[in-house]
Amino acid sequence: MVIPKEILTDYKEIYEKAVKLVNEESKNDPADDPYKSHYTARNLLLEMKEMLKNSLVSVLAEEADDGKDDLVYQVIQAFVCRDLGRIYLFTEETSLGENSLRECIDLIKGKKTRPESIIAYMGAVNELGIAYANRMEYKQSLELLSEVETCYREFNKSENKPMSITDIFGTPEEIEVDKGTNEFESLYTLCCFYLAQVYGHLGELEKSAQYCHMTLKRQYSAQNYEPIDFALNSATLSQYFIGQNMFKEARHHLAAATLIIAEYESKISHTDNSISEQEFQDLQETFKHRYADVARCWSKYGLSLLASSKERLFNDDDEKLVTDAKNLQIDSNRYCFPPDMPLENYESRISCDYCLTFDDAKEVYHFVIKWLDQAKEYYKPDTEASEYAKIIKDFADLYEQMAFFEEDPSNQSKMQKRRAKYYEELLELLNPSFYLNICRECWYGAGLSYCAILDIKLDCFKSTASPNPQELHKINQVCQNAIKHFKSFIQSYTEKDGSIKANIDVDEQKTWLYSHFHLGRLHYKMITPDQKLQLENLSNSLKYYKAFTEECVKLAEASKSLQAEIGVCREMVNLLPIKMSKVRKRLEK
């Protein structure tokens, strides 16, 4: 017996009506009844499922045609159960949805790698895995998604072609070429996407990166992606590679992001009159926003390349060097996009090699400036203050990195001054009541900038045979600027009784302690011929050194890594009263 075409046509009409309700008509559902079309589709599929069950009972009773007909009924029923599961999950009926997906899996589990059933099986297991991931049961999700991957690989070993539901409904002449194959490949791409998320949540970041890249690569090869999503995902993945000092791979993915978003811009600029002016403006706004985000990722690439280069030149961390060497040996094809993706134009604009000289760093500097300026065009202080602040802090970071590569002390000082000015620009712009954390970063960053300037000026001062009053004034002014910022930083964490506020994490406690150390040193470094001012400076220095040592006792966890500073402060606490006594004696004469 072969299922009459009329019966298959009846099922096909019901099924296609349900699919149309979900995919098309649901977009027009009223706000007060958002699931209207989904509920109608669900009822159609439930009726169809009951009809299929009855038909299957009849076919099994006849025991004809070696089970070919019952396989067709089971597969169609499996597709219906899969789609019911999707609808239930969408309408937030989770338990019913998962039960329906399991029913689909049970119907065809023994025949899961057959051409007729592979798509329904993989689709249901995928959906179930996604449901587990959405409720943060990541290990169970991983098991299910891994099963999809295993099925995909096993089926690919055969020479069979997967069949879509429309292939099953139609006659051989009606089968759409490659539709089943495309759906089969899309299911595995979706599986890769969720494997990337799940591995990320489980802390297996390397595997997460591998599957994220695989998703992007497959999407590009199939030319099946949303340009904005693709660009953002590729740019975001680059940040993982940056963290691993895998700059070649990071640059490759940023180039891909830039290519795709540039193509998107070209496409929307040639949009015809089929969309309204408002829709066109929305597309333009989306492009500007996301292009600014890609720009920020490029700037992070350059900043990290400078920072990593500085770290390698500044100290010999054998473990880090071994890790970098290992990353260099990674198969270059593991994270490569297809050769037909034209990325060379974007990759050639910036090196992926470590900077060794100021000239190397200068090229990266100009590259970063360009991208930060691009990002600043979108993120404005009056509309996106927090994001604007991050960009300005990146400018400050850039000058800190460049100061390391600069050999001329005068230019080093200028770069640190620029760094401080960026922080001070934000402090003038932002109200600490609303942006306290950002202001804290700026106070501390500006304080460190002026400390760096002070060290440069003091070195020059020591080497000068006869320093002039103007130079002394500049040194004291730098000290005052640093003192002002560190005091503001400390006060932002301090209760009225002088103690640190509760619920401050260990890293913040450590920075708070360090600010006291800086203040003790800054007051000590003030240079003045006025004995009264000198005594006052020494007294303030003693005050902050004492506070540092006393607070370190209270904050034992935070002070573990500050043992060298604690030793210095204890010596100063003993030395300063002697110096102060000598100054007092001179004042008494």
VEXVEXGU-440927 format. One line per 3 residues: number of its first residue (from 1); their letters; for each residue z negated, x, y negated of C-alpha. Coordinates in nm, 4 decimals. Layout:
BEGIN
NUM> A> Z,X,Y; ...
***
This chain:
BEGIN
1> MVI> 0.0000,0.0000,0.0000; 0.0785,0.1218,-0.3529; -0.0885,-0.0373,-0.6563
4> PKE> 0.1668,-0.2716,-0.8167; 0.2897,-0.1594,-1.1551; 0.1896,-0.4952,-1.3042
7> ILT> -0.1767,-0.4363,-1.2185; -0.1730,-0.0857,-1.3662; -0.0017,-0.2225,-1.6771
10> DYK> -0.2784,-0.4828,-1.7196; -0.5456,-0.2128,-1.6951; -0.3484,0.0106,-1.9299
13> EIY> -0.3307,-0.2629,-2.1968; -0.7066,-0.3246,-2.1841; -0.7861,0.0460,-2.1905
16> EKA> -0.5496,0.1255,-2.4768; -0.6899,-0.1641,-2.6784; -1.0416,-0.0239,-2.6345
19> VKL> -0.9259,0.3254,-2.7341; -0.7547,0.1886,-3.0458; -1.0712,0.0047,-3.1459
22> VNE> -1.2750,0.3252,-3.1236; -1.0257,0.5688,-3.2744; -0.8634,0.3576,-3.5446
25> ESK> -1.0152,0.0189,-3.6196; -1.3719,0.1525,-3.6292; -1.2840,0.3371,-3.9521
28> NDP> -1.2664,0.0001,-4.1274; -1.5935,-0.1423,-3.9906; -1.8219,-0.2905,-4.2606
31> ADD> -2.1285,-0.0936,-4.3705; -2.3611,-0.3709,-4.2498; -2.2003,-0.3688,-3.9021
34> PYK> -2.0972,-0.0026,-3.8444; -2.0604,-0.0336,-3.4666; -1.8550,-0.3542,-3.4650
37> SHY> -1.5383,-0.2028,-3.3141; -1.7355,0.0140,-3.0711; -1.9209,-0.2906,-2.9384
40> TAR> -1.5933,-0.4791,-2.8913; -1.4430,-0.1797,-2.7104; -1.7547,-0.1516,-2.4952
43> NLL> -1.7262,-0.5146,-2.3851; -1.3599,-0.4657,-2.2941; -1.4409,-0.1564,-2.0877
46> LEM> -1.7318,-0.3292,-1.9133; -1.4979,-0.6123,-1.8096; -1.2401,-0.3599,-1.6936
49> KEM> -1.5039,-0.1699,-1.4975; -1.6057,-0.4878,-1.3111; -1.2413,-0.5671,-1.2311
52> LKN> -1.1913,-0.2149,-1.0959; -1.5022,-0.2411,-0.8779; -1.3736,-0.5634,-0.7227
55> SLV> -1.0285,-0.4154,-0.6698; -1.1795,-0.1065,-0.5080; -1.3774,-0.3199,-0.2629
58> SVL> -1.0570,-0.4972,-0.1601; -0.8652,-0.1716,-0.1178; -1.1385,-0.0134,0.0908
61> AEE> -1.1506,-0.3226,0.3102; -0.7782,-0.2939,0.3840; -0.8093,0.0783,0.4729
64> ADD> -0.4427,0.1322,0.3909; -0.2296,0.4220,0.2526; -0.4718,0.7031,0.3513
67> GKD> -0.7008,0.6379,0.0556; -0.4442,0.6951,-0.2196; -0.5075,0.3614,-0.3866
70> DLV> -0.8858,0.3869,-0.3754; -0.8619,0.7341,-0.5404; -0.6588,0.5835,-0.8257
73> YQV> -0.9112,0.3019,-0.8723; -1.2016,0.5486,-0.8595; -1.0380,0.7796,-1.1146
76> IQA> -0.9579,0.4968,-1.3568; -1.3139,0.3691,-1.3142; -1.4413,0.7217,-1.3840
79> FVC> -1.2417,0.7378,-1.7073; -1.3875,0.3989,-1.8074; -1.7424,0.5181,-1.7326
82> RDL> -1.6796,0.8350,-1.9338; -1.5607,0.6343,-2.2347; -1.8484,0.3878,-2.2007
85> GRI> -2.0847,0.6842,-2.1993; -1.9313,0.8135,-2.5224; -1.9624,0.4723,-2.6869
88> YLF> -2.3259,0.4273,-2.5798; -2.4149,0.7724,-2.7150; -2.2335,0.6987,-3.0409
91> TEE> -2.4194,0.3675,-3.0825; -2.7472,0.5502,-3.0131; -2.8073,0.3918,-2.6720
94> TSL> -2.8774,0.7309,-2.5184; -3.0166,0.6255,-2.1813; -2.7265,0.3883,-2.1094
97> GEN> -2.4807,0.6542,-2.2235; -2.6174,0.9245,-1.9958; -2.6324,0.6856,-1.6998
100> SLR> -2.2694,0.5922,-1.7552; -2.1657,0.9575,-1.7696; -2.3551,1.0307,-1.4470
103> ECI> -2.1832,0.7345,-1.2844; -1.8472,0.8869,-1.3813; -1.9503,1.2233,-1.2333
106> DLI> -2.0745,1.0644,-0.9077; -1.7529,0.8652,-0.8634; -1.5305,1.1748,-0.8469
109> KGK> -1.7642,1.4685,-0.7820; -1.6182,1.5341,-0.4383; -1.2660,1.5332,-0.5823
112> KTR> -1.3417,1.6944,-0.9177; -1.0672,1.9567,-0.9011; -0.7926,1.7107,-0.8101
115> PES> -0.5236,1.6778,-1.0825; -0.6060,1.3066,-1.1240; -0.9809,1.3536,-1.1716
118> IIA> -1.0351,1.6950,-1.3357; -1.0103,1.5605,-1.6925; -1.2490,1.2687,-1.6377
121> YMG> -1.4983,1.4968,-1.4598; -1.4907,1.7759,-1.7165; -1.5076,1.5224,-1.9999
124> AVN> -1.8164,1.3487,-1.8600; -2.0028,1.6732,-1.7817; -1.9144,1.8037,-2.1287
127> ELG> -2.0518,1.4898,-2.2946; -2.3701,1.5054,-2.0869; -2.4162,1.8717,-2.1764
130> IAY> -2.3707,1.7888,-2.5448; -2.6266,1.5068,-2.5177; -2.8841,1.7488,-2.3740
133> ANR> -2.8055,2.0027,-2.6478; -2.8520,1.7377,-2.9173; -3.2055,1.6747,-2.7976
136> MEY> -3.2732,2.0490,-2.7735; -3.2863,2.0711,-2.3929; -3.0742,2.3846,-2.4024
139> KQS> -3.1254,2.5174,-2.0492; -3.0119,2.1886,-1.8927; -2.7216,2.1797,-2.1377
142> LEL> -2.6217,2.5329,-2.0388; -2.6143,2.4383,-1.6692; -2.3814,2.1455,-1.7371
145> LSE> -2.1494,2.3340,-1.9708; -2.1329,2.6248,-1.7257; -2.0224,2.3753,-1.4609
148> VET> -1.7353,2.2690,-1.6894; -1.6346,2.6322,-1.7324; -1.6439,2.6905,-1.3553
151> CYR> -1.4244,2.3831,-1.2958; -1.1786,2.4991,-1.5602; -1.1413,2.8410,-1.3991
154> EFN> -1.1161,2.7043,-1.0463; -0.8504,2.4526,-1.1432; -0.6500,2.7199,-1.3262
157> KSE> -0.6258,2.9171,-1.0017; -0.4218,2.6336,-0.8540; -0.0654,2.5557,-0.9505
160> NKP> -0.1493,2.1928,-1.0213; -0.1105,2.0220,-1.3574; -0.3985,1.8060,-1.4828
163> MSI> -0.3226,1.4371,-1.5311; -0.4356,1.2342,-1.8297; -0.5315,0.8675,-1.7988
166> TDI> -0.1916,0.7671,-1.9381; -0.0252,0.9742,-1.6622; -0.2225,0.7781,-1.4044
169> FGT> -0.1269,0.4446,-1.5563; 0.2428,0.5308,-1.5856; 0.5286,0.5819,-1.3451
172> PEE> 0.6551,0.9402,-1.2891; 0.9239,0.8717,-1.5502; 0.6618,0.7679,-1.8076
175> IEV> 0.4422,1.0752,-1.7720; 0.4166,1.2618,-2.1034; 0.4971,1.6307,-2.0682
178> DKG> 0.1920,1.8559,-2.1196; -0.0359,1.5742,-2.2400; -0.2725,1.6272,-1.9475
181> TNE> -0.2594,2.0047,-1.9921; -0.3343,1.9786,-2.3630; -0.6286,1.7460,-2.3013
184> FES> -0.7565,1.9760,-2.0245; -0.7396,2.2806,-2.2555; -0.9054,2.0895,-2.5401
187> LYT> -1.1950,1.9994,-2.3124; -1.2551,2.3653,-2.2341; -1.2303,2.4581,-2.6032
190> LCC> -1.4992,2.1979,-2.6784; -1.7055,2.3427,-2.3938; -1.6756,2.6926,-2.5471
193> FYL> -1.7842,2.5561,-2.8844; -2.1026,2.4083,-2.7398; -2.1705,2.7104,-2.5210
196> AQV> -2.1715,2.9133,-2.8429; -2.4318,2.6792,-2.9930; -2.6474,2.6689,-2.6802
199> YGH> -2.6496,3.0459,-2.6294; -2.7419,3.0803,-2.9966; -3.0413,2.8494,-2.9539
202> LGE> -3.1463,3.0384,-2.6408; -3.1439,3.3657,-2.8359; -2.8466,3.5169,-2.6512
205> LEK> -2.6592,3.6035,-2.9680; -2.3950,3.8285,-2.8147; -2.2856,3.5565,-2.5730
208> SAQ> -2.2952,3.3060,-2.8564; -2.0621,3.5292,-3.0585; -1.8259,3.5699,-2.7637
211> YCH> -1.7924,3.1944,-2.7128; -1.7657,3.1287,-3.0861; -1.4751,3.3740,-3.1066
214> MTL> -1.3194,3.2259,-2.7932; -1.3357,2.8798,-2.9519; -1.1632,2.9996,-3.2675
217> KRQ> -0.9001,3.1922,-3.0763; -0.8196,2.8944,-2.8547; -0.8050,2.6599,-3.1537
220> YSA> -0.5619,2.8882,-3.3323; -0.3424,2.9361,-3.0237; -0.3248,2.5584,-2.9754
223> QNY> -0.2783,2.5062,-3.3519; -0.5485,2.2437,-3.3218; -0.8162,2.2985,-3.5877
226> EPI> -0.9482,2.1758,-3.9187; -0.8668,2.4598,-4.1631; -1.1917,2.4407,-4.3598
229> DFA> -1.4066,2.4312,-4.0442; -1.2087,2.7168,-3.8910; -1.2444,2.9335,-4.2031
232> LNS> -1.6169,2.8694,-4.2355; -1.6852,2.9295,-3.8662; -1.4858,3.2536,-3.8665
235> ATL> -1.6577,3.3745,-4.1850; -1.9987,3.2804,-4.0450; -1.9278,3.4686,-3.7213
238> SQY> -1.8452,3.7766,-3.9293; -2.2083,3.7820,-4.0444; -2.3227,3.8335,-3.6837
241> FIG> -2.0885,4.1311,-3.6499; -2.2141,4.2712,-3.9803; -2.5683,4.2579,-3.8441
244> QNM> -2.4539,4.4643,-3.5460; -2.2711,4.7160,-3.7699; -1.9472,4.6009,-3.6061
247> FKE> -1.7545,4.6177,-3.9314; -1.4076,4.6195,-3.7764; -1.4761,4.2901,-3.5980
250> ARH> -1.6440,4.1449,-3.9079; -1.3439,4.2334,-4.1244; -1.1060,4.0862,-3.8634
253> HLA> -1.2835,3.7490,-3.8734; -1.3116,3.7438,-4.2512; -0.9393,3.8171,-4.2706
256> AAT> -0.8758,3.5212,-4.0386; -1.0958,3.2969,-4.2539; -0.9100,3.4036,-4.5687
259> LII> -0.5682,3.3522,-4.4113; -0.6493,3.0007,-4.2913; -0.8105,2.8879,-4.6157
262> AEY> -0.5177,3.0319,-4.8168; -0.2764,2.8324,-4.5990; -0.4914,2.5251,-4.6606
265> ESK> -0.4663,2.5789,-5.0373; -0.0889,2.6078,-5.0133; -0.0714,2.2907,-4.8066
268> ISH> -0.2785,2.0764,-5.0434; -0.0944,2.2096,-5.3498; 0.2274,2.0699,-5.2019
271> TDN> 0.0769,1.7336,-5.1112; 0.3131,1.4463,-5.1799; 0.2307,1.1207,-5.3548
274> SIS> 0.0899,0.9626,-5.0399; -0.2667,1.0284,-5.1597; -0.4406,0.9179,-5.4773
277> EQE> -0.5338,1.1457,-5.7664; -0.9008,1.1181,-5.6672; -0.8258,1.2206,-5.3077
280> FQD> -0.6267,1.5168,-5.4369; -0.9156,1.6212,-5.6626; -1.1537,1.5943,-5.3656
283> LQE> -0.9302,1.8232,-5.1596; -0.9180,2.0750,-5.4444; -1.2962,2.0622,-5.4828
286> TFK> -1.3455,2.1230,-5.1107; -1.1101,2.4205,-5.1235; -1.2852,2.5782,-5.4254
289> HRY> -1.6264,2.5277,-5.2685; -1.5374,2.6775,-4.9321; -1.3264,2.9577,-5.0780
292> ADV> -1.6350,3.0570,-5.2768; -1.8316,3.0640,-4.9503; -1.5717,3.2904,-4.7867
295> ARC> -1.5884,3.5094,-5.0980; -1.9639,3.5408,-5.0561; -1.9179,3.6457,-4.6938
298> WSK> -1.6713,3.9151,-4.8027; -1.9214,4.0418,-5.0605; -2.1919,4.0539,-4.7907
301> YGL> -1.9527,4.2595,-4.5803; -1.9132,4.5175,-4.8582; -2.2844,4.5240,-4.9416
304> SLL> -2.3773,4.5710,-4.5772; -2.1183,4.8470,-4.5343; -2.2777,5.0315,-4.8286
307> ASS> -2.6320,4.9703,-4.7016; -2.5480,5.0864,-4.3481; -2.3691,5.3933,-4.4844
310> KER> -2.6743,5.4735,-4.6971; -2.9045,5.4286,-4.3977; -2.6980,5.6659,-4.1832
313> LFN> -2.6925,5.9319,-4.4558; -3.0553,5.8875,-4.5532; -3.2190,5.9174,-4.2128
316> DDD> -3.1253,6.0022,-3.8572; -3.2243,5.7037,-3.6474; -3.1138,5.8082,-3.3003
319> EKL> -3.1581,5.4607,-3.1546; -2.9435,5.3049,-3.4277; -2.6752,5.5686,-3.3834
322> VTD> -2.6661,5.5021,-3.0085; -2.6299,5.1275,-3.0736; -2.3478,5.1883,-3.3223
325> AKN> -2.1723,5.4167,-3.0744; -2.2035,5.1501,-2.8063; -2.0512,4.8902,-3.0402
328> LQI> -1.7591,5.1231,-3.1110; -1.6851,5.1340,-2.7380; -1.6566,4.7536,-2.7044
331> DSN> -1.3194,4.6410,-2.5722; -1.1161,4.5954,-2.8890; -0.9453,4.2873,-2.7431
334> RYC> -1.2719,4.1008,-2.6838; -1.2938,3.9818,-3.0416; -0.9270,3.9882,-3.1452
337> FPP> -0.7195,3.6931,-3.2568; -0.3649,3.6542,-3.1162; -0.1163,3.9196,-3.2342
340> DMP> 0.0943,3.6558,-3.4120; -0.1913,3.5906,-3.6577; -0.0850,3.7873,-3.9698
343> LEN> -0.4130,3.9502,-4.0742; -0.3058,4.3019,-4.1724; -0.2557,4.2120,-4.5377
346> YES> -0.6195,4.1047,-4.5692; -0.7657,4.3760,-4.3458; -0.5930,4.6572,-4.5336
349> RIS> -0.7764,4.5739,-4.8560; -1.1095,4.7212,-4.7451; -1.2181,4.9952,-4.5067
352> CDY> -1.4312,4.9312,-4.2009; -1.5501,5.2945,-4.1895; -1.8838,5.4187,-4.3194
355> CLT> -1.8912,5.5579,-4.6741; -1.9593,5.9302,-4.6951; -1.8978,6.0019,-5.0633
358> FDD> -1.9272,5.8330,-5.4008; -1.5491,5.7812,-5.4040; -1.5721,5.5949,-5.0711
361> AKE> -1.8509,5.3786,-5.2085; -1.6647,5.3182,-5.5349; -1.3760,5.1504,-5.3497
364> VYH> -1.6209,4.9185,-5.1759; -1.7962,4.8543,-5.5090; -1.4751,4.7284,-5.6763
367> FVI> -1.4001,4.5135,-5.3707; -1.7473,4.3521,-5.3789; -1.7324,4.2927,-5.7552
370> KWL> -1.4047,4.1048,-5.7115; -1.5459,3.8704,-5.4476; -1.8770,3.8148,-5.6282
373> DQA> -1.6854,3.7205,-5.9427; -1.4777,3.4813,-5.7323; -1.7905,3.3171,-5.5905
376> KEY> -1.9463,3.2945,-5.9381; -1.6486,3.0919,-6.0580; -1.7599,2.8030,-5.8385
379> YKP> -2.1384,2.8400,-5.8257; -2.2605,2.7764,-6.1808; -2.6234,2.8035,-6.2957
382> DTE> -2.6301,2.4505,-6.4390; -2.5098,2.2847,-6.1179; -2.5928,2.5242,-5.8321
385> ASE> -2.8846,2.7299,-5.9610; -3.0146,2.8463,-5.6216; -2.6734,2.9578,-5.4968
388> YAK> -2.5915,3.1155,-5.8328; -2.9170,3.3114,-5.8091; -2.8165,3.4498,-5.4676
391> IIK> -2.4911,3.5787,-5.6156; -2.6697,3.7454,-5.9086; -2.9147,3.9075,-5.6664
394> DFA> -2.6153,4.0420,-5.4758; -2.4915,4.2003,-5.7988; -2.8332,4.3631,-5.8357
397> DLY> -2.8215,4.4810,-5.4737; -2.4764,4.6305,-5.5313; -2.6036,4.8523,-5.8134
400> EQM> -2.8998,4.9606,-5.6038; -2.6634,5.0721,-5.3254; -2.4292,5.2493,-5.5664
403> AFF> -2.7142,5.4393,-5.7306; -2.7736,5.6116,-5.3975; -2.4184,5.7475,-5.3816
406> EED> -2.4138,5.8534,-5.7494; -2.5117,6.2183,-5.7986; -2.5510,6.2249,-6.1763
409> PSN> -2.9112,6.1278,-6.2738; -2.7983,5.9712,-6.5998; -2.5549,5.7419,-6.4159
412> QSK> -2.8171,5.6652,-6.1511; -3.0497,5.5503,-6.4274; -2.7772,5.3308,-6.5806
415> MQK> -2.7105,5.1655,-6.2445; -3.0791,5.0918,-6.1924; -3.0890,4.9495,-6.5449
418> RRA> -2.7983,4.7171,-6.4606; -2.9833,4.6165,-6.1453; -3.2957,4.5289,-6.3464
421> KYY> -3.0913,4.3340,-6.6018; -2.9467,4.1068,-6.3326; -3.2983,4.0180,-6.2166
424> EEL> -3.4120,3.9645,-6.5748; -3.1117,3.7389,-6.6413; -3.2330,3.5117,-6.3626
427> LEL> -3.5913,3.5200,-6.4883; -3.4713,3.3990,-6.8291; -3.2646,3.1275,-6.6648
430> LNP> -3.5028,2.9888,-6.4018; -3.8281,2.7999,-6.4386; -4.0883,2.9457,-6.1971
433> SFY> -4.2325,2.5986,-6.1434; -3.9131,2.4976,-5.9621; -3.7771,2.8326,-5.8409
436> LNI> -4.0938,3.0289,-5.7666; -3.9651,3.2158,-5.4603; -3.6524,3.3329,-5.6425
439> CRE> -3.8603,3.4393,-5.9440; -4.0917,3.6349,-5.7171; -3.7949,3.8232,-5.5739
442> CWY> -3.6729,3.8955,-5.9258; -4.0113,4.0142,-6.0556; -4.0530,4.2496,-5.7639
445> GAG> -3.6888,4.3641,-5.7679; -3.6985,4.4335,-6.1421; -4.0266,4.6199,-6.1003
448> LSY> -3.8735,4.8433,-5.8336; -3.5671,4.9008,-6.0519; -3.7802,5.0278,-6.3384
451> CAI> -3.9821,5.2420,-6.0954; -3.6562,5.4067,-5.9868; -3.5610,5.4662,-6.3518
454> LDI> -3.9070,5.6140,-6.4166; -3.8695,5.8638,-6.1310; -3.5323,5.9775,-6.2667
457> KLD> -3.6666,6.0152,-6.6214; -3.9777,6.1995,-6.5058; -3.7649,6.4488,-6.3118
460> CFK> -3.5568,6.5103,-6.6247; -3.8754,6.5307,-6.8367; -4.0245,6.7998,-6.6120
463> STA> -3.7101,7.0093,-6.6344; -3.6981,6.9890,-7.0153; -3.8553,7.2816,-7.1999
466> SPN> -3.9524,7.0799,-7.5077; -3.9401,6.7011,-7.4526; -3.9063,6.4986,-7.7732
469> PQE> -4.1136,6.1936,-7.8710; -3.8147,5.9677,-7.8128; -3.8037,6.0659,-7.4447
472> LHK> -4.1777,6.0037,-7.4116; -4.1337,5.6610,-7.5685; -3.8542,5.5752,-7.3211
475> INQ> -4.0729,5.6760,-7.0252; -4.3613,5.4626,-7.1493; -4.1282,5.1707,-7.2179
478> VCQ> -3.9928,5.1877,-6.8628; -4.3521,5.1904,-6.7337; -4.4378,4.8858,-6.9456
481> NAI> -4.1336,4.6947,-6.8200; -4.2238,4.7662,-6.4584; -4.5907,4.6793,-6.5195
484> KHF> -4.4935,4.3446,-6.6760; -4.2865,4.2416,-6.3730; -4.5369,4.3548,-6.1094
487> KSF> -4.8161,4.1707,-6.2915; -4.6111,3.8508,-6.2955; -4.5434,3.8949,-5.9247
490> IQS> -4.9131,3.9438,-5.8426; -5.0226,3.6515,-6.0582; -4.7833,3.4169,-5.8782
493> YTE> -4.9810,3.4743,-5.5571; -5.3299,3.5008,-5.7044; -5.6026,3.2382,-5.7289
496> KDG> -5.8266,3.2148,-6.0364; -6.0936,3.4262,-5.8653; -5.8408,3.7070,-5.8095
499> SIK> -5.7976,3.6483,-5.4348; -5.4594,3.5966,-5.2719; -5.3570,3.2368,-5.2064
502> ANI> -5.3989,3.0937,-4.8577; -5.1126,3.0519,-4.6086; -4.9174,3.3574,-4.7285
505> DVD> -4.7281,3.5290,-4.4471; -4.7884,3.8925,-4.3552; -4.4718,4.0272,-4.5194
508> EQK> -4.5601,3.8611,-4.8487; -4.9150,3.9931,-4.8253; -4.7784,4.3436,-4.7759
511> TWL> -4.5549,4.3150,-5.0847; -4.8473,4.1750,-5.2850; -5.0582,4.4754,-5.1824
514> YSH> -4.7771,4.7173,-5.2620; -4.7506,4.5726,-5.6134; -5.1109,4.6818,-5.6771
517> FHL> -5.0185,5.0302,-5.5580; -4.7215,5.0398,-5.7962; -4.9370,4.9239,-6.0876
520> GRL> -5.1942,5.1938,-6.0190; -4.9210,5.4583,-6.0203; -4.7430,5.3191,-6.3284
523> HYK> -5.0555,5.3187,-6.5431; -5.1259,5.6735,-6.4306; -4.7755,5.7895,-6.5265
526> MIT> -4.8021,5.6667,-6.8873; -4.7853,5.9622,-7.1256; -4.9693,5.9511,-7.4597
529> PDQ> -5.1425,6.2010,-7.6887; -5.3828,5.9237,-7.7958; -5.7055,5.9889,-7.6006
532> KLQ> -5.8221,5.6258,-7.6246; -5.4914,5.4987,-7.4816; -5.5045,5.7655,-7.2134
535> LEN> -5.8522,5.6506,-7.1137; -5.7351,5.2904,-7.1050; -5.4376,5.3809,-6.8849
538> LSN> -5.6588,5.5771,-6.6452; -5.9038,5.2870,-6.6323; -5.6225,5.0421,-6.5463
541> SLK> -5.4900,5.2825,-6.2858; -5.8341,5.3012,-6.1225; -5.8603,4.9204,-6.1344
544> YYK> -5.5383,4.8657,-5.9396; -5.5942,5.1502,-5.6927; -5.9387,5.0074,-5.6180
547> AFT> -5.7979,4.6567,-5.5811; -5.5356,4.7932,-5.3405; -5.7900,4.9628,-5.1123
550> EEC> -6.0299,4.6661,-5.1195; -5.7603,4.4085,-5.0477; -5.6191,4.6240,-4.7648
553> VKL> -5.9554,4.5907,-4.5884; -5.9361,4.2098,-4.6174; -5.5687,4.1930,-4.5135
556> AEA> -5.5848,4.4197,-4.2087; -5.2649,4.2965,-4.0442; -5.0553,4.3406,-4.3591
559> SKS> -5.1984,4.6859,-4.4332; -5.1275,4.8362,-4.0893; -4.8093,5.0060,-4.2133
562> LQA> -4.9629,5.1145,-4.5438; -5.1904,5.3891,-4.4133; -5.0222,5.6644,-4.6182
565> EIG> -5.0601,5.4590,-4.9378; -5.4224,5.3803,-4.8527; -5.4895,5.7536,-4.8192
568> VCR> -5.3329,5.8241,-5.1599; -5.5290,5.5442,-5.3263; -5.8616,5.6611,-5.1852
571> EMV> -5.7955,6.0078,-5.3249; -5.7055,5.8593,-5.6634; -6.0168,5.6395,-5.6628
574> NLL> -6.2222,5.9594,-5.6240; -6.0141,6.1656,-5.8693; -5.9722,5.9198,-6.1566
577> PIK> -6.3427,5.8869,-6.2566; -6.3533,6.2679,-6.2971; -6.0426,6.2618,-6.5184
580> MSK> -6.1828,5.9713,-6.7188; -6.5089,6.1605,-6.7714; -6.3203,6.4590,-6.9152
583> VRK> -6.1293,6.2327,-7.1532; -6.4528,6.0686,-7.2704; -6.6049,6.4101,-7.3424
586> RLE> -6.3023,6.5022,-7.5522; -6.3385,6.1754,-7.7437; -6.7063,6.2469,-7.8148
589> K> -6.6275,6.5810,-7.9820
***
